[in-house]
Each structure stands twice: as C-alpha cells, then as structure tokens.
Amino acid sequence: MSTILLIEQTLNGLQFGVMLFLMAAGLTLIFGVMGLINLAHGSLYMIGAFAAAAVAAATGSFILALIGSLIAAAIAGVIVEMTVIRRLYDRDHLDQVLATFALILIFSEGTRWVFGSFPLFLDKPAWLSGTVMLPFGIEYSLYRLTIILIGLAVAGGLFWMIARTRIGIQIRAGENDREMIGALGVNISRLYTLVFALGAALAGFAGALIGAIQSVQVGMGEPVLILAFVVIVIGGIGSIKGALVGAILVGLTDTLGRLLLPQFFGLFMDASAATSVGSSLSSMLIYILMAGVLLFKPSGLFGGGH
Amino acid sequence: MKRETILNAALLLILLAIPLWAQSADEPFIITLTTRAVIFAIAGVGLNFALGFGGLVSFGHAAFFGIGGYAMGILAYHAQTYTPLMEWPFVIEGTKSMPVIWLVAIITSAIVAVALGALSLRTSGVYFIMITLAFAQMFFFFTISWPTYGGEDGLSIYIRNDFPGLNTMDPIQFYAICYVILLLVLFFVYRAAHSPFGLALSAARQNEDRIQAIGQGPYRLYLTAYVISGAITGLAGALFADLNRFVSPTMFSWQTSGEIMIFVILGGVGRVFGPVAGAALFILLEHQLGGLSEFWHIYLGAILLGVVLFARGGLFGFIAGREVAHD
C-alpha cells in the first residue's frame, strides 16, 4: 500500500468527519440548549439536499443551490419548531423520540410524494471538479478539499459565534440555566427557534454538500443522523468541541478502518477471507470505538454532568 | 371487573375470532395478517418490559428482533443445504425444528442483551436512546457486509420449519402456534411484573435513589429487565422470520426499532396488554391506510404525532383511563 493512498484516505476521512460535524453540531446545540433529542434532524439534511438539487436544476448555479439549501432547511426548521417541537421541550425523552420519529415519517413520505422515489442528481460545478495538486505530489479531488475547508470554516465560525457574540452568550447561558436567562429578559422562545433554525440550516447545508457526491434520495438523512449520534455520544452531549473531535475521530476511524483492516487480516489469511472478515469488522469499527469510549468515559470525552 | 381487564379479554377474543372467521371464509391473507399482528405484539411485549416497567427507552430492539430472525435463518439454511454450522471443536448441525430454533433465538438474544445492556446501562437518558440505536445499526451494517448468509439480499428458507404434530405451512396452524406463544409470553410478563423483581424494577423506574437506599442495585434490576426484554423480542424475530420464510438486514434496521416502539406507544406504555392492542392497531392502520394511499406513512406519522401530543397513554389510556392499574 502506498503512502499516497493512505494520505488520500486520511483526507477522505477528514472530509467525512467534517460533514458529520455539521450534523452533530446542530444536534448537540439543540440538546444542550433545549434538552431535546431530535430524530428529525436527518430529515432537515434531506430537505437541504433536495432543495439544492431543485434549485440547481432550475438555475444551474451551485452557489444558489447551496444558499437555497440553507434557506429551505432553516425555514423547515422554524416551521417544525413553532408547530411541533415547541410542545416537546417539557416532555420526557420518550415523547420527543416518538414525535420526531413521526416527523421523519411525514417528511420522508412527503418528499417522496413531491419528488418521487427515484434519486435526484446534484452535479458539482465545473469550477470545483477535477483534482488539485497537494504538496508531496498528492493528487486530490478539489471538491472534497473544498468541503473540508468549508467545514473547518463553519466550525471556526461556530466557535467564534458561541464564544464572542451576544447570541453565543445567550446560548451558553441557556445551557447552564434556562429559567434564569428567561428571568433576565431574554426572549427564550425566540432564542429556541433561532437555535433550532441554526441547527437545521447546518444540517441542510451538509446535505447539499454531500448530495453532490452521493445521490439525493429519500431516507439519505437517517444513516447520517445515527452516525451523528455516535459522534455526540463519543464527544459528550452539549459540547461543540466534543462534536468536532468526535466527528473527526469517527470519520477517520471509519475510512481508515475500511482501508487498513482487510490488509491487516490479509497478513495471516487468504485474500478472499481477509476481505470479507475485514470489511464486516470495519463496518462495526466506529461502534466498537463508541463502546470503548463509553467504558472509560460514560458521558463522552468532553461531556459535562448532564 | 375493571375496564382494563375487559379490554384485555376482548383483545384476546378478537385475535382468536378473526382467524377462525377467516378460516371459514377461506381468507388465508387475513390469517397471515393477524399472524403478523400477533408476532409484532410479542416483540412489543418484549420491548414494553424494558420501556414500560423499567423506563429504559431502548431505540435498538431491532437488534434482538434481527438476531432472532438470523438464528432461524442460519439454522434452517444449514439444515436446508445439509452443511454443518460448525465443524470444530465439535460438529453443530443446522435444524428445522421450531422449538430448538426458538431456544437458540432466546439464548442468543439474551447473551447479546447482556453485553449491550452492560455497556449501554452505564449511561442513562438520552445517551441510552442514542447508544441502543447505534448498536442496532452496528448489527445492520454487519449483516449487510457479511457475505456468508446472503449479505444485503438476505436468506430465503424454502419450507417453514417443523413443529411436532402440526403442519406449519397451513396458515391457521402456524397462527395457533404464534397465538399460544403470545399467551405464554403475556402470562410470563404479567407474573414477572408482579413478582418482587418486577415491583423493585417499577420502584427503580419511579425513584432510583430510594431503591438504592433500601439496598437494591438499580443497575442489576435494569440489566435483568433488558435481558428478558431482548430475549422476548428475539423470540418474536424467529417467528417473524418463519412467517416470511425470509430474513434480511431490514430486520435490524432502525425503522424496525421505531415500529416496535410504535406498537408499545399506540397501545399504552407500561400495560401488559398494551403492545397487543398497539400491534393490532398498527396492522389495521397499515392495511386500511395502505389501501387508501401509497404514501400511508404520512397518515401514520400524523396519527403517531397526535397520540404523542394529545393522547398520552395510547389506546389503553384512552379506553381504560389514564392511571396504570395497581392490582
């Protein structure tokens, strides 16, 4: 195996991790501030991807498609928050799980009804296709590199927003004591809607970016959602830093596991057995990672006392 | 008689009457549909043991449903191809005998439940929900990428497995088997819920600190409940696989976990018979709404949303009153 392949796969893992971060950040913010577990987050990811595909088909512009995904997911988030989610903040987690599960059914079937069962295709723009030369003679997909950079930029922006802006202060205060910041005159229900819309927009944005690499189809959000759960369990619920570390850890573990495990088993097994054992085991690797983290830190790497 | 008792009896009678009527009217499809309802009810009763009595919101019971299914699939596959399951250190042959398959399904699910429960129960609340969901997903991806037993395509078993003295390919006879198992499971769960263990479990759900103060470790109570719950759902999985004569990774999917949870909620959390009502209602909705529109999941979602937001307590709560009976 060449070093170039290894570096390339490491970058792929990083790209995967950065995308997971966009999902996990929204989930963990929503849980941290409102105490809500939102299964319908995957649907917002899907809505972003479909909106991007529709806008791209209508206008031909990828930038407009990305903006469309942000707006569509945020609007969907605001509508859902104001009609359904708002009633769930005081309920127990079981009710939250069920209500948001019901939302998944409604969103998925609704999207199937509007767009049909066939996957849509969202093409990456010409100016982002092709490859780019990195140092040490590594050729890498320009689009994936752009995703990594965008993701890191969003992460940086999010950290800045939470640490430095007024809204960030309110979010952090909300995580500590919801009733107190309400008593201090912050419009708490507007803050909740805003946080939910922010999480939704991040999810929709991730959906649009990934939609250009994979196909845009109903049900694309839930596998990512479950991986994002793994990420926040590893990172610790409510922690943005934990979400970033967890996401990159999961992205790298999954991608490199798929590359390295079959080769590892190839050292002492015949080729076909090594491939099948290696690929089955690598599909379980991130869950084993999660179990390992749980053994030592039951509330995640950066988890507080939730 | 309390309204809940009347409802329980009515449910069992309806589940007995429908297939008998269908048999006389020569409607084998209705019998199969009712069999599905009964098997889903068993799976739901299993989940309800952890969810309703122990307060453990497991979103990963598809793991046990699938393990039960694959226990049947793998054993029957080896019997069907006349290949041993294992040759070393001792030979294990496949089997077509239902009781053996059930036993294997129960034991395997229980062993997996011990391992998953021991890990997941280190956490609680929302972590527990996400972790159980993630572990079920692990099995899903494992079966997809494991080529020996069909991988993504699943495994077909050509002839339903045998039960001594019965022709299991006859829908009504297979239904009878499932119905009797449901009765046994309900009886077991009722007894367990009213045993000292069940009472301690309920107490742990209501107030963990107090149960700790009187010297009962909640962890052990929860783990026992989780294992019993997983074993029952595993048994349902084996029956479901036998009903379809087919197993596939779909049994492990997160939608399956969600559906099993819907059975419990539609019926009423924490009622012994709740999941029976829920599963029957689900099958009824699936059948009626499925005929109405191809997109019947929208209606299912709307109904579920309505139940969660406005009718907490499910069907049982609606008919038999909000309070769970204390008898």
Interface residues (C-beta under 8 A of the other chain):
Chain A: F31 I37 V84 R87 H93 L94 D95 V97 L98 A99 F101 A102 L103 I104 L105 I106 S108 E109 G110 R112 W113 E222 P223 I226 F229 V230 I232 V233 I237 S276 S279 S280 S282 S283 M284 Y287 M290 A291 L294 L295 P298 S299 G300 H306
Chain B: L51 V57 F59 L119 R122 T123 G125 V126 Y127 I129 M130 I131 L133 A134 F135 Q137 M138 F141 F142 I144 S145 W146 P147 T148 W254 G258 M261 I262 I265 V269 F295 W296 H297 I298 L300 G301 A302 L304 L305 V307 V308 L309 R312
